[in-house]
Amino acid sequence: MMSIKRGIVYFEKLDKLNPEEDVYIQIIDIADIPKEKRRWANEYELEVQLDEIKPVRIEIHKAGEIFEHFEVIKDEEEFERRKAS
């Protein structure tokens, strides 16, 4: 679970995260998605009713890079408390 707004992240199985594993991030252009096929679920999540979305580019990062940008919260209850505050 992640809160971009709070800059925190919680992993249910943190010990299974391999910081050297590649993570692929697909960048999309919202203008390429017809307005009638998209709906904002919340401030950060866009729901899309399409069979396929073609990215404009794909970025490759190491999984461990998340630690440079987010504080890891090791307790789920603490994460939920801080996310709500």
Secondary structure, DSSP 8 states (H G I E B T S, - for coil): -EETTTTEE--TTGGG--TTSEEEEEE--GGGS-GGGEEESSSS-EEE--S----SEEEEEEGGGHHHHSEE---HHHHHHHHH-
